[in-house]
Amino acid sequence: MLGTEHHPTVPYHHEASGQVERLVKVVIDTFAACVVNTKEEWADHLQLVAFLYNTSFNEATLRTPFLSTAEIQILLAI
């Protein structure tokens, strides 16, 4: 329906493990910045963290994760 494909990898594969570790580190760091008072309020910030991650610019790919998966072009009228 969305045109996504599942590509399984071997457990503990060095490339896949590194990608997952970076993703987890970014998500944990973002939660740490958003959730300051109590650890129980992380669910309140879940949509914000997902939005921040999906719209953050990646220097290696020169795209955001959302644009990389959606494969669409956004044109800004300036």
mmJSON file of the N, C-alpha and C atoms, coordinates in Angstrom:
{"data_MODEL":{"atom_site":{
"group_PDB":["ATOM","ATOM","ATOM","ATOM","ATOM","ATOM","ATOM","ATOM","ATOM","ATOM","ATOM","ATOM","ATOM","ATOM","ATOM","ATOM","ATOM","ATOM","ATOM","ATOM","ATOM","ATOM","ATOM","ATOM","ATOM","ATOM","ATOM","ATOM","ATOM","ATOM","ATOM","ATOM","ATOM","ATOM","ATOM","ATOM","ATOM","ATOM","ATOM","ATOM","ATOM","ATOM","ATOM","ATOM","ATOM","ATOM","ATOM","ATOM","ATOM","ATOM","ATOM","ATOM","ATOM","ATOM","ATOM","ATOM","ATOM","ATOM","ATOM","ATOM","ATOM","ATOM","ATOM","ATOM","ATOM","ATOM","ATOM","ATOM","ATOM","ATOM","ATOM","ATOM","ATOM","ATOM","ATOM","ATOM","ATOM","ATOM","ATOM","ATOM","ATOM","ATOM","ATOM","ATOM","ATOM","ATOM","ATOM","ATOM","ATOM","ATOM","ATOM","ATOM","ATOM","ATOM","ATOM","ATOM","ATOM","ATOM","ATOM","ATOM","ATOM","ATOM","ATOM","ATOM","ATOM","ATOM","ATOM","ATOM","ATOM","ATOM","ATOM","ATOM","ATOM","ATOM","ATOM","ATOM","ATOM","ATOM","ATOM","ATOM","ATOM","ATOM","ATOM","ATOM","ATOM","ATOM","ATOM","ATOM","ATOM","ATOM","ATOM","ATOM","ATOM","ATOM","ATOM","ATOM","ATOM","ATOM","ATOM","ATOM","ATOM","ATOM","ATOM","ATOM","ATOM","ATOM","ATOM","ATOM","ATOM","ATOM","ATOM","ATOM","ATOM","ATOM","ATOM","ATOM","ATOM","ATOM","ATOM","ATOM","ATOM","ATOM","ATOM","ATOM","ATOM","ATOM","ATOM","ATOM","ATOM","ATOM","ATOM","ATOM","ATOM","ATOM","ATOM","ATOM","ATOM","ATOM","ATOM","ATOM","ATOM","ATOM","ATOM","ATOM","ATOM","ATOM","ATOM","ATOM","ATOM","ATOM","ATOM","ATOM","ATOM","ATOM","ATOM","ATOM","ATOM","ATOM","ATOM","ATOM","ATOM","ATOM","ATOM","ATOM","ATOM","ATOM","ATOM","ATOM","ATOM","ATOM","ATOM","ATOM","ATOM","ATOM","ATOM","ATOM","ATOM","ATOM","ATOM","ATOM","ATOM","ATOM","ATOM","ATOM","ATOM","ATOM","ATOM","ATOM","ATOM","ATOM","ATOM","ATOM","ATOM","ATOM"],
"id":[1,2,3,4,5,6,7,8,9,10,11,12,13,14,15,16,17,18,19,20,21,22,23,24,25,26,27,28,29,30,31,32,33,34,35,36,37,38,39,40,41,42,43,44,45,46,47,48,49,50,51,52,53,54,55,56,57,58,59,60,61,62,63,64,65,66,67,68,69,70,71,72,73,74,75,76,77,78,79,80,81,82,83,84,85,86,87,88,89,90,91,92,93,94,95,96,97,98,99,100,101,102,103,104,105,106,107,108,109,110,111,112,113,114,115,116,117,118,119,120,121,122,123,124,125,126,127,128,129,130,131,132,133,134,135,136,137,138,139,140,141,142,143,144,145,146,147,148,149,150,151,152,153,154,155,156,157,158,159,160,161,162,163,164,165,166,167,168,169,170,171,172,173,174,175,176,177,178,179,180,181,182,183,184,185,186,187,188,189,190,191,192,193,194,195,196,197,198,199,200,201,202,203,204,205,206,207,208,209,210,211,212,213,214,215,216,217,218,219,220,221,222,223,224,225,226,227,228,229,230,231,232,233,234],
"type_symbol":["N","C","C","N","C","C","N","C","C","N","C","C","N","C","C","N","C","C","N","C","C","N","C","C","N","C","C","N","C","C","N","C","C","N","C","C","N","C","C","N","C","C","N","C","C","N","C","C","N","C","C","N","C","C","N","C","C","N","C","C","N","C","C","N","C","C","N","C","C","N","C","C","N","C","C","N","C","C","N","C","C","N","C","C","N","C","C","N","C","C","N","C","C","N","C","C","N","C","C","N","C","C","N","C","C","N","C","C","N","C","C","N","C","C","N","C","C","N","C","C","N","C","C","N","C","C","N","C","C","N","C","C","N","C","C","N","C","C","N","C","C","N","C","C","N","C","C","N","C","C","N","C","C","N","C","C","N","C","C","N","C","C","N","C","C","N","C","C","N","C","C","N","C","C","N","C","C","N","C","C","N","C","C","N","C","C","N","C","C","N","C","C","N","C","C","N","C","C","N","C","C","N","C","C","N","C","C","N","C","C","N","C","C","N","C","C","N","C","C","N","C","C","N","C","C","N","C","C","N","C","C","N","C","C"],
"label_atom_id":["N","CA","C","N","CA","C","N","CA","C","N","CA","C","N","CA","C","N","CA","C","N","CA","C","N","CA","C","N","CA","C","N","CA","C","N","CA","C","N","CA","C","N","CA","C","N","CA","C","N","CA","C","N","CA","C","N","CA","C","N","CA","C","N","CA","C","N","CA","C","N","CA","C","N","CA","C","N","CA","C","N","CA","C","N","CA","C","N","CA","C","N","CA","C","N","CA","C","N","CA","C","N","CA","C","N","CA","C","N","CA","C","N","CA","C","N","CA","C","N","CA","C","N","CA","C","N","CA","C","N","CA","C","N","CA","C","N","CA","C","N","CA","C","N","CA","C","N","CA","C","N","CA","C","N","CA","C","N","CA","C","N","CA","C","N","CA","C","N","CA","C","N","CA","C","N","CA","C","N","CA","C","N","CA","C","N","CA","C","N","CA","C","N","CA","C","N","CA","C","N","CA","C","N","CA","C","N","CA","C","N","CA","C","N","CA","C","N","CA","C","N","CA","C","N","CA","C","N","CA","C","N","CA","C","N","CA","C","N","CA","C","N","CA","C","N","CA","C","N","CA","C","N","CA","C","N","CA","C","N","CA","C","N","CA","C","N","CA","C","N","CA","C"],
"label_alt_id":[null,null,null,null,null,null,null,null,null,null,null,null,null,null,null,null,null,null,null,null,null,null,null,null,null,null,null,null,null,null,null,null,null,null,null,null,null,null,null,null,null,null,null,null,null,null,null,null,null,null,null,null,null,null,null,null,null,null,null,null,null,null,null,null,null,null,null,null,null,null,null,null,null,null,null,null,null,null,null,null,null,null,null,null,null,null,null,null,null,null,null,null,null,null,null,null,null,null,null,null,null,null,null,null,null,null,null,null,null,null,null,null,null,null,null,null,null,null,null,null,null,null,null,null,null,null,null,null,null,null,null,null,null,null,null,null,null,null,null,null,null,null,null,null,null,null,null,null,null,null,null,null,null,null,null,null,null,null,null,null,null,null,null,null,null,null,null,null,null,null,null,null,null,null,null,null,null,null,null,null,null,null,null,null,null,null,null,null,null,null,null,null,null,null,null,null,null,null,null,null,null,null,null,null,null,null,null,null,null,null,null,null,null,null,null,null,null,null,null,null,null,null,null,null,null,null,null,null,null,null,null,null,null,null],
"label_comp_id":["MET","MET","MET","LEU","LEU","LEU","GLY","GLY","GLY","THR","THR","THR","GLU","GLU","GLU","HIS","HIS","HIS","HIS","HIS","HIS","PRO","PRO","PRO","THR","THR","THR","VAL","VAL","VAL","PRO","PRO","PRO","TYR","TYR","TYR","HIS","HIS","HIS","HIS","HIS","HIS","GLU","GLU","GLU","ALA","ALA","ALA","SER","SER","SER","GLY","GLY","GLY","GLN","GLN","GLN","VAL","VAL","VAL","GLU","GLU","GLU","ARG","ARG","ARG","LEU","LEU","LEU","VAL","VAL","VAL","LYS","LYS","LYS","VAL","VAL","VAL","VAL","VAL","VAL","ILE","ILE","ILE","ASP","ASP","ASP","THR","THR","THR","PHE","PHE","PHE","ALA","ALA","ALA","ALA","ALA","ALA","CYS","CYS","CYS","VAL","VAL","VAL","VAL","VAL","VAL","ASN","ASN","ASN","THR","THR","THR","LYS","LYS","LYS","GLU","GLU","GLU","GLU","GLU","GLU","TRP","TRP","TRP","ALA","ALA","ALA","ASP","ASP","ASP","HIS","HIS","HIS","LEU","LEU","LEU","GLN","GLN","GLN","LEU","LEU","LEU","VAL","VAL","VAL","ALA","ALA","ALA","PHE","PHE","PHE","LEU","LEU","LEU","TYR","TYR","TYR","ASN","ASN","ASN","THR","THR","THR","SER","SER","SER","PHE","PHE","PHE","ASN","ASN","ASN","GLU","GLU","GLU","ALA","ALA","ALA","THR","THR","THR","LEU","LEU","LEU","ARG","ARG","ARG","THR","THR","THR","PRO","PRO","PRO","PHE","PHE","PHE","LEU","LEU","LEU","SER","SER","SER","THR","THR","THR","ALA","ALA","ALA","GLU","GLU","GLU","ILE","ILE","ILE","GLN","GLN","GLN","ILE","ILE","ILE","LEU","LEU","LEU","LEU","LEU","LEU","ALA","ALA","ALA","ILE","ILE","ILE"],
"label_asym_id":["A","A","A","A","A","A","A","A","A","A","A","A","A","A","A","A","A","A","A","A","A","A","A","A","A","A","A","A","A","A","A","A","A","A","A","A","A","A","A","A","A","A","A","A","A","A","A","A","A","A","A","A","A","A","A","A","A","A","A","A","A","A","A","A","A","A","A","A","A","A","A","A","A","A","A","A","A","A","A","A","A","A","A","A","A","A","A","A","A","A","A","A","A","A","A","A","A","A","A","A","A","A","A","A","A","A","A","A","A","A","A","A","A","A","A","A","A","A","A","A","A","A","A","A","A","A","A","A","A","A","A","A","A","A","A","A","A","A","A","A","A","A","A","A","A","A","A","A","A","A","A","A","A","A","A","A","A","A","A","A","A","A","A","A","A","A","A","A","A","A","A","A","A","A","A","A","A","A","A","A","A","A","A","A","A","A","A","A","A","A","A","A","A","A","A","A","A","A","A","A","A","A","A","A","A","A","A","A","A","A","A","A","A","A","A","A","A","A","A","A","A","A","A","A","A","A","A","A","A","A","A","A","A","A"],
"label_entity_id":["1","1","1","1","1","1","1","1","1","1","1","1","1","1","1","1","1","1","1","1","1","1","1","1","1","1","1","1","1","1","1","1","1","1","1","1","1","1","1","1","1","1","1","1","1","1","1","1","1","1","1","1","1","1","1","1","1","1","1","1","1","1","1","1","1","1","1","1","1","1","1","1","1","1","1","1","1","1","1","1","1","1","1","1","1","1","1","1","1","1","1","1","1","1","1","1","1","1","1","1","1","1","1","1","1","1","1","1","1","1","1","1","1","1","1","1","1","1","1","1","1","1","1","1","1","1","1","1","1","1","1","1","1","1","1","1","1","1","1","1","1","1","1","1","1","1","1","1","1","1","1","1","1","1","1","1","1","1","1","1","1","1","1","1","1","1","1","1","1","1","1","1","1","1","1","1","1","1","1","1","1","1","1","1","1","1","1","1","1","1","1","1","1","1","1","1","1","1","1","1","1","1","1","1","1","1","1","1","1","1","1","1","1","1","1","1","1","1","1","1","1","1","1","1","1","1","1","1","1","1","1","1","1","1"],
"label_seq_id":[1,1,1,2,2,2,3,3,3,4,4,4,5,5,5,6,6,6,7,7,7,8,8,8,9,9,9,10,10,10,11,11,11,12,12,12,13,13,13,14,14,14,15,15,15,16,16,16,17,17,17,18,18,18,19,19,19,20,20,20,21,21,21,22,22,22,23,23,23,24,24,24,25,25,25,26,26,26,27,27,27,28,28,28,29,29,29,30,30,30,31,31,31,32,32,32,33,33,33,34,34,34,35,35,35,36,36,36,37,37,37,38,38,38,39,39,39,40,40,40,41,41,41,42,42,42,43,43,43,44,44,44,45,45,45,46,46,46,47,47,47,48,48,48,49,49,49,50,50,50,51,51,51,52,52,52,53,53,53,54,54,54,55,55,55,56,56,56,57,57,57,58,58,58,59,59,59,60,60,60,61,61,61,62,62,62,63,63,63,64,64,64,65,65,65,66,66,66,67,67,67,68,68,68,69,69,69,70,70,70,71,71,71,72,72,72,73,73,73,74,74,74,75,75,75,76,76,76,77,77,77,78,78,78],
"pdbx_PDB_ins_code":[null,null,null,null,null,null,null,null,null,null,null,null,null,null,null,null,null,null,null,null,null,null,null,null,null,null,null,null,null,null,null,null,null,null,null,null,null,null,null,null,null,null,null,null,null,null,null,null,null,null,null,null,null,null,null,null,null,null,null,null,null,null,null,null,null,null,null,null,null,null,null,null,null,null,null,null,null,null,null,null,null,null,null,null,null,null,null,null,null,null,null,null,null,null,null,null,null,null,null,null,null,null,null,null,null,null,null,null,null,null,null,null,null,null,null,null,null,null,null,null,null,null,null,null,null,null,null,null,null,null,null,null,null,null,null,null,null,null,null,null,null,null,null,null,null,null,null,null,null,null,null,null,null,null,null,null,null,null,null,null,null,null,null,null,null,null,null,null,null,null,null,null,null,null,null,null,null,null,null,null,null,null,null,null,null,null,null,null,null,null,null,null,null,null,null,null,null,null,null,null,null,null,null,null,null,null,null,null,null,null,null,null,null,null,null,null,null,null,null,null,null,null,null,null,null,null,null,null,null,null,null,null,null,null],
"Cartn_x":[0.821,0.0,0.87,1.855,2.713,3.971,4.183,5.373,6.62,6.455,7.619,7.995,9.259,9.75,10.503,10.409,11.121,12.372,13.53,14.795,15.411,15.227,15.8,17.321,17.945,19.401,19.792,21.018,21.552,21.709,21.324,21.509,22.97,23.177,24.505,25.345,24.7,25.441,26.01,27.271,27.946,27.295,26.804,26.18,24.797,23.993,22.644,22.688,23.581,23.679,24.069,24.973,25.384,24.253,23.444,22.313,21.294,21.008,20.034,20.562,21.838,22.421,22.368,22.638,22.554,21.123,20.161,18.757,18.335,18.683,18.313,18.953,20.21,20.891,20.205,19.836,19.159,17.811,17.052,15.73,15.862,16.796,16.992,17.45,18.371,18.829,17.701,16.843,15.725,14.72,14.428,13.547,14.145,15.445,16.094,15.966,16.002,15.864,14.419,13.451,12.039,11.466,11.827,11.263,12.22,11.874,12.768,12.279,10.994,10.471,10.41,9.62,9.465,9.606,10.032,10.187,8.84,7.788,6.479,5.841,6.318,5.666,6.243,7.037,7.634,6.573,5.467,4.407,3.758,3.748,3.184,4.02,5.291,6.203,6.522,5.883,6.209,5.971,4.845,4.562,5.547,5.913,6.881,8.243,8.693,9.992,9.982,8.89,8.786,8.826,8.123,8.141,9.539,10.2,11.544,12.518,12.423,13.327,13.041,11.765,11.405,11.705,11.821,12.098,13.513,14.339,15.721,16.555,17.438,18.262,19.455,19.687,20.807,21.922,23.089,24.196,24.741,24.644,25.175,24.31,22.994,22.092,21.58,21.784,21.291,19.767,19.107,17.652,17.179,15.884,15.292,14.854,14.712,14.219,12.857,11.996,10.681,10.818,11.632,11.795,12.495,13.373,14.062,13.101,12.145,11.208,10.031,9.603,8.453,8.836,10.094,10.595,9.744,9.504,8.767,9.631,9.323,10.032,9.095,9.619,8.842,9.378,8.509,8.893,8.362,9.245,8.852,8.748,7.643,7.454,8.044,9.16,9.839,9.729],
"Cartn_y":[-1.185,0.0,1.255,1.32,2.499,2.344,1.154,0.927,0.665,0.266,-0.028,-1.492,-1.779,-3.145,-3.494,-4.751,-5.237,-5.959,-5.545,-6.173,-6.74,-8.039,-8.618,-8.657,-8.543,-8.621,-9.706,-10.104,-11.091,-10.419,-11.093,-10.485,-10.117,-8.989,-8.473,-8.157,-7.868,-7.443,-6.062,-5.842,-4.606,-3.359,-3.404,-2.212,-1.963,-3.001,-2.837,-2.482,-3.099,-2.807,-1.354,-0.832,0.56,1.526,1.218,2.081,2.088,0.918,0.821,1.512,1.329,1.972,3.491,4.033,5.485,5.972,5.233,5.609,5.615,4.567,4.477,5.607,5.933,7.02,8.356,8.618,9.876,9.954,8.873,8.878,9.058,8.358,8.493,9.901,10.468,11.833,12.841,12.634,13.544,13.438,12.219,12.055,12.703,12.57,13.165,14.681,15.273,16.723,17.168,16.345,16.722,16.409,15.27,14.818,15.208,16.252,16.745,16.422,16.429,16.275,14.823,14.022,12.627,11.708,10.498,9.528,9.007,9.19,8.686,9.504,10.706,11.546,11.364,10.319,10.126,9.871,9.222,8.931,10.214,11.26,12.54,13.186,12.842,13.46,12.565,11.41,10.446,11.007,11.656,12.224,13.336,14.145,15.216,14.647,13.62,13.013,12.366,11.694,11.091,12.168,13.281,14.385,14.988,15.2,15.772,14.874,13.569,12.646,12.615,12.535,12.427,13.688,14.824,16.075,16.591,15.813,16.249,15.977,16.888,16.805,15.897,14.943,14.019,14.49,14.753,15.27,14.241,12.959,11.92,11.743,11.765,11.545,12.845,13.953,15.271,15.297,14.47,14.412,14.164,14.296,13.913,12.453,11.75,10.371,10.266,11.249,11.221,11.284,12.202,12.321,11.107,10.481,9.287,8.121,7.989,6.87,7.189,8.425,8.791,8.998,9.317,9.577,10.611,11.723,12.811,14.057,14.974,16.24,17.332,18.179,19.302,20.564,21.273,22.51,23.678,24.593,25.769,26.96,27.646,28.848,30.022,30.514,31.618,32.869],
"Cartn_z":[0.0,0.0,0.0,0.875,0.938,0.105,-0.459,-1.265,-0.449,0.801,1.633,1.489,1.667,1.572,2.844,3.233,4.413,3.948,4.436,4.095,5.369,5.614,6.837,6.767,7.909,7.979,8.965,8.869,9.8,11.16,12.249,13.571,13.808,14.411,14.75,13.514,12.398,11.209,11.484,11.15,11.552,10.972,9.739,9.158,9.753,9.847,10.389,11.868,12.611,14.042,14.278,13.477,13.621,13.338,12.323,11.995,13.124,13.655,14.74,15.989,16.29,17.471,17.356,16.175,15.985,16.155,15.588,15.719,17.183,17.915,19.329,20.123,19.845,20.554,20.298,19.047,18.715,19.423,19.405,20.046,21.556,22.174,23.626,23.985,23.217,23.486,23.318,22.319,22.106,23.245,23.683,24.841,26.076,26.269,27.44,27.418,26.228,26.124,26.359,25.968,26.097,27.473,28.017,29.286,30.4,31.121,32.16,33.567,33.768,35.126,35.591,34.929,35.349,34.152,34.409,33.33,32.833,33.598,33.206,32.087,31.834,30.829,29.423,29.196,27.877,26.813,27.174,26.202,25.694,26.535,26.114,25.02,24.951,23.994,22.799,22.711,21.662,20.264,20.035,18.715,18.376,19.348,19.115,18.74,19.452,19.165,17.785,17.428,16.098,15.02,15.24,14.279,14.165,15.303,15.28,14.533,14.76,14.069,12.567,12.194,10.778,9.987,10.66,9.955,10.169,10.879,11.1,9.852,9.518,8.317,8.577,7.692,7.804,6.885,7.437,6.638,5.657,5.971,5.085,3.841,4.003,2.87,2.262,2.952,2.531,2.411,3.205,3.216,4.645,4.837,6.113,6.018,7.141,7.074,6.392,6.602,5.958,4.448,3.947,2.499,1.913,2.682,2.192,2.021,2.923,2.823,1.917,1.873,1.06,-0.402,-0.666,-2.016,-2.75,-2.083,-2.708,-2.679,-3.527,-3.571,-3.065,-2.218,-1.715,-2.371,-3.035,-3.694,-2.88,-2.545,-1.788,-2.719,-2.663,-3.465,-2.702,-3.181,-2.491,-3.32],
"occupancy":[1.0,1.0,1.0,1.0,1.0,1.0,1.0,1.0,1.0,1.0,1.0,1.0,1.0,1.0,1.0,1.0,1.0,1.0,1.0,1.0,1.0,1.0,1.0,1.0,1.0,1.0,1.0,1.0,1.0,1.0,1.0,1.0,1.0,1.0,1.0,1.0,1.0,1.0,1.0,1.0,1.0,1.0,1.0,1.0,1.0,1.0,1.0,1.0,1.0,1.0,1.0,1.0,1.0,1.0,1.0,1.0,1.0,1.0,1.0,1.0,1.0,1.0,1.0,1.0,1.0,1.0,1.0,1.0,1.0,1.0,1.0,1.0,1.0,1.0,1.0,1.0,1.0,1.0,1.0,1.0,1.0,1.0,1.0,1.0,1.0,1.0,1.0,1.0,1.0,1.0,1.0,1.0,1.0,1.0,1.0,1.0,1.0,1.0,1.0,1.0,1.0,1.0,1.0,1.0,1.0,1.0,1.0,1.0,1.0,1.0,1.0,1.0,1.0,1.0,1.0,1.0,1.0,1.0,1.0,1.0,1.0,1.0,1.0,1.0,1.0,1.0,1.0,1.0,1.0,1.0,1.0,1.0,1.0,1.0,1.0,1.0,1.0,1.0,1.0,1.0,1.0,1.0,1.0,1.0,1.0,1.0,1.0,1.0,1.0,1.0,1.0,1.0,1.0,1.0,1.0,1.0,1.0,1.0,1.0,1.0,1.0,1.0,1.0,1.0,1.0,1.0,1.0,1.0,1.0,1.0,1.0,1.0,1.0,1.0,1.0,1.0,1.0,1.0,1.0,1.0,1.0,1.0,1.0,1.0,1.0,1.0,1.0,1.0,1.0,1.0,1.0,1.0,1.0,1.0,1.0,1.0,1.0,1.0,1.0,1.0,1.0,1.0,1.0,1.0,1.0,1.0,1.0,1.0,1.0,1.0,1.0,1.0,1.0,1.0,1.0,1.0,1.0,1.0,1.0,1.0,1.0,1.0,1.0,1.0,1.0,1.0,1.0,1.0,1.0,1.0,1.0,1.0,1.0,1.0],
"B_iso_or_equiv":[0.0,0.0,0.0,0.0,0.0,0.0,0.0,0.0,0.0,0.0,0.0,0.0,0.0,0.0,0.0,0.0,0.0,0.0,0.0,0.0,0.0,0.0,0.0,0.0,0.0,0.0,0.0,0.0,0.0,0.0,0.0,0.0,0.0,0.0,0.0,0.0,0.0,0.0,0.0,0.0,0.0,0.0,0.0,0.0,0.0,0.0,0.0,0.0,0.0,0.0,0.0,0.0,0.0,0.0,0.0,0.0,0.0,0.0,0.0,0.0,0.0,0.0,0.0,0.0,0.0,0.0,0.0,0.0,0.0,0.0,0.0,0.0,0.0,0.0,0.0,0.0,0.0,0.0,0.0,0.0,0.0,0.0,0.0,0.0,0.0,0.0,0.0,0.0,0.0,0.0,0.0,0.0,0.0,0.0,0.0,0.0,0.0,0.0,0.0,0.0,0.0,0.0,0.0,0.0,0.0,0.0,0.0,0.0,0.0,0.0,0.0,0.0,0.0,0.0,0.0,0.0,0.0,0.0,0.0,0.0,0.0,0.0,0.0,0.0,0.0,0.0,0.0,0.0,0.0,0.0,0.0,0.0,0.0,0.0,0.0,0.0,0.0,0.0,0.0,0.0,0.0,0.0,0.0,0.0,0.0,0.0,0.0,0.0,0.0,0.0,0.0,0.0,0.0,0.0,0.0,0.0,0.0,0.0,0.0,0.0,0.0,0.0,0.0,0.0,0.0,0.0,0.0,0.0,0.0,0.0,0.0,0.0,0.0,0.0,0.0,0.0,0.0,0.0,0.0,0.0,0.0,0.0,0.0,0.0,0.0,0.0,0.0,0.0,0.0,0.0,0.0,0.0,0.0,0.0,0.0,0.0,0.0,0.0,0.0,0.0,0.0,0.0,0.0,0.0,0.0,0.0,0.0,0.0,0.0,0.0,0.0,0.0,0.0,0.0,0.0,0.0,0.0,0.0,0.0,0.0,0.0,0.0,0.0,0.0,0.0,0.0,0.0,0.0,0.0,0.0,0.0,0.0,0.0,0.0],
"pdbx_formal_charge":[null,null,null,null,null,null,null,null,null,null,null,null,null,null,null,null,null,null,null,null,null,null,null,null,null,null,null,null,null,null,null,null,null,null,null,null,null,null,null,null,null,null,null,null,null,null,null,null,null,null,null,null,null,null,null,null,null,null,null,null,null,null,null,null,null,null,null,null,null,null,null,null,null,null,null,null,null,null,null,null,null,null,null,null,null,null,null,null,null,null,null,null,null,null,null,null,null,null,null,null,null,null,null,null,null,null,null,null,null,null,null,null,null,null,null,null,null,null,null,null,null,null,null,null,null,null,null,null,null,null,null,null,null,null,null,null,null,null,null,null,null,null,null,null,null,null,null,null,null,null,null,null,null,null,null,null,null,null,null,null,null,null,null,null,null,null,null,null,null,null,null,null,null,null,null,null,null,null,null,null,null,null,null,null,null,null,null,null,null,null,null,null,null,null,null,null,null,null,null,null,null,null,null,null,null,null,null,null,null,null,null,null,null,null,null,null,null,null,null,null,null,null,null,null,null,null,null,null,null,null,null,null,null,null],
"auth_seq_id":[1,1,1,2,2,2,3,3,3,4,4,4,5,5,5,6,6,6,7,7,7,8,8,8,9,9,9,10,10,10,11,11,11,12,12,12,13,13,13,14,14,14,15,15,15,16,16,16,17,17,17,18,18,18,19,19,19,20,20,20,21,21,21,22,22,22,23,23,23,24,24,24,25,25,25,26,26,26,27,27,27,28,28,28,29,29,29,30,30,30,31,31,31,32,32,32,33,33,33,34,34,34,35,35,35,36,36,36,37,37,37,38,38,38,39,39,39,40,40,40,41,41,41,42,42,42,43,43,43,44,44,44,45,45,45,46,46,46,47,47,47,48,48,48,49,49,49,50,50,50,51,51,51,52,52,52,53,53,53,54,54,54,55,55,55,56,56,56,57,57,57,58,58,58,59,59,59,60,60,60,61,61,61,62,62,62,63,63,63,64,64,64,65,65,65,66,66,66,67,67,67,68,68,68,69,69,69,70,70,70,71,71,71,72,72,72,73,73,73,74,74,74,75,75,75,76,76,76,77,77,77,78,78,78],
"auth_comp_id":["MET","MET","MET","LEU","LEU","LEU","GLY","GLY","GLY","THR","THR","THR","GLU","GLU","GLU","HIS","HIS","HIS","HIS","HIS","HIS","PRO","PRO","PRO","THR","THR","THR","VAL","VAL","VAL","PRO","PRO","PRO","TYR","TYR","TYR","HIS","HIS","HIS","HIS","HIS","HIS","GLU","GLU","GLU","ALA","ALA","ALA","SER","SER","SER","GLY","GLY","GLY","GLN","GLN","GLN","VAL","VAL","VAL","GLU","GLU","GLU","ARG","ARG","ARG","LEU","LEU","LEU","VAL","VAL","VAL","LYS","LYS","LYS","VAL","VAL","VAL","VAL","VAL","VAL","ILE","ILE","ILE","ASP","ASP","ASP","THR","THR","THR","PHE","PHE","PHE","ALA","ALA","ALA","ALA","ALA","ALA","CYS","CYS","CYS","VAL","VAL","VAL","VAL","VAL","VAL","ASN","ASN","ASN","THR","THR","THR","LYS","LYS","LYS","GLU","GLU","GLU","GLU","GLU","GLU","TRP","TRP","TRP","ALA","ALA","ALA","ASP","ASP","ASP","HIS","HIS","HIS","LEU","LEU","LEU","GLN","GLN","GLN","LEU","LEU","LEU","VAL","VAL","VAL","ALA","ALA","ALA","PHE","PHE","PHE","LEU","LEU","LEU","TYR","TYR","TYR","ASN","ASN","ASN","THR","THR","THR","SER","SER","SER","PHE","PHE","PHE","ASN","ASN","ASN","GLU","GLU","GLU","ALA","ALA","ALA","THR","THR","THR","LEU","LEU","LEU","ARG","ARG","ARG","THR","THR","THR","PRO","PRO","PRO","PHE","PHE","PHE","LEU","LEU","LEU","SER","SER","SER","THR","THR","THR","ALA","ALA","ALA","GLU","GLU","GLU","ILE","ILE","ILE","GLN","GLN","GLN","ILE","ILE","ILE","LEU","LEU","LEU","LEU","LEU","LEU","ALA","ALA","ALA","ILE","ILE","ILE"],
"auth_asym_id":["A","A","A","A","A","A","A","A","A","A","A","A","A","A","A","A","A","A","A","A","A","A","A","A","A","A","A","A","A","A","A","A","A","A","A","A","A","A","A","A","A","A","A","A","A","A","A","A","A","A","A","A","A","A","A","A","A","A","A","A","A","A","A","A","A","A","A","A","A","A","A","A","A","A","A","A","A","A","A","A","A","A","A","A","A","A","A","A","A","A","A","A","A","A","A","A","A","A","A","A","A","A","A","A","A","A","A","A","A","A","A","A","A","A","A","A","A","A","A","A","A","A","A","A","A","A","A","A","A","A","A","A","A","A","A","A","A","A","A","A","A","A","A","A","A","A","A","A","A","A","A","A","A","A","A","A","A","A","A","A","A","A","A","A","A","A","A","A","A","A","A","A","A","A","A","A","A","A","A","A","A","A","A","A","A","A","A","A","A","A","A","A","A","A","A","A","A","A","A","A","A","A","A","A","A","A","A","A","A","A","A","A","A","A","A","A","A","A","A","A","A","A","A","A","A","A","A","A","A","A","A","A","A","A"],
"auth_atom_id":["N","CA","C","N","CA","C","N","CA","C","N","CA","C","N","CA","C","N","CA","C","N","CA","C","N","CA","C","N","CA","C","N","CA","C","N","CA","C","N","CA","C","N","CA","C","N","CA","C","N","CA","C","N","CA","C","N","CA","C","N","CA","C","N","CA","C","N","CA","C","N","CA","C","N","CA","C","N","CA","C","N","CA","C","N","CA","C","N","CA","C","N","CA","C","N","CA","C","N","CA","C","N","CA","C","N","CA","C","N","CA","C","N","CA","C","N","CA","C","N","CA","C","N","CA","C","N","CA","C","N","CA","C","N","CA","C","N","CA","C","N","CA","C","N","CA","C","N","CA","C","N","CA","C","N","CA","C","N","CA","C","N","CA","C","N","CA","C","N","CA","C","N","CA","C","N","CA","C","N","CA","C","N","CA","C","N","CA","C","N","CA","C","N","CA","C","N","CA","C","N","CA","C","N","CA","C","N","CA","C","N","CA","C","N","CA","C","N","CA","C","N","CA","C","N","CA","C","N","CA","C","N","CA","C","N","CA","C","N","CA","C","N","CA","C","N","CA","C","N","CA","C","N","CA","C","N","CA","C","N","CA","C","N","CA","C","N","CA","C","N","CA","C"],
"pdbx_PDB_model_num":[1,1,1,1,1,1,1,1,1,1,1,1,1,1,1,1,1,1,1,1,1,1,1,1,1,1,1,1,1,1,1,1,1,1,1,1,1,1,1,1,1,1,1,1,1,1,1,1,1,1,1,1,1,1,1,1,1,1,1,1,1,1,1,1,1,1,1,1,1,1,1,1,1,1,1,1,1,1,1,1,1,1,1,1,1,1,1,1,1,1,1,1,1,1,1,1,1,1,1,1,1,1,1,1,1,1,1,1,1,1,1,1,1,1,1,1,1,1,1,1,1,1,1,1,1,1,1,1,1,1,1,1,1,1,1,1,1,1,1,1,1,1,1,1,1,1,1,1,1,1,1,1,1,1,1,1,1,1,1,1,1,1,1,1,1,1,1,1,1,1,1,1,1,1,1,1,1,1,1,1,1,1,1,1,1,1,1,1,1,1,1,1,1,1,1,1,1,1,1,1,1,1,1,1,1,1,1,1,1,1,1,1,1,1,1,1,1,1,1,1,1,1,1,1,1,1,1,1,1,1,1,1,1,1]
}}}
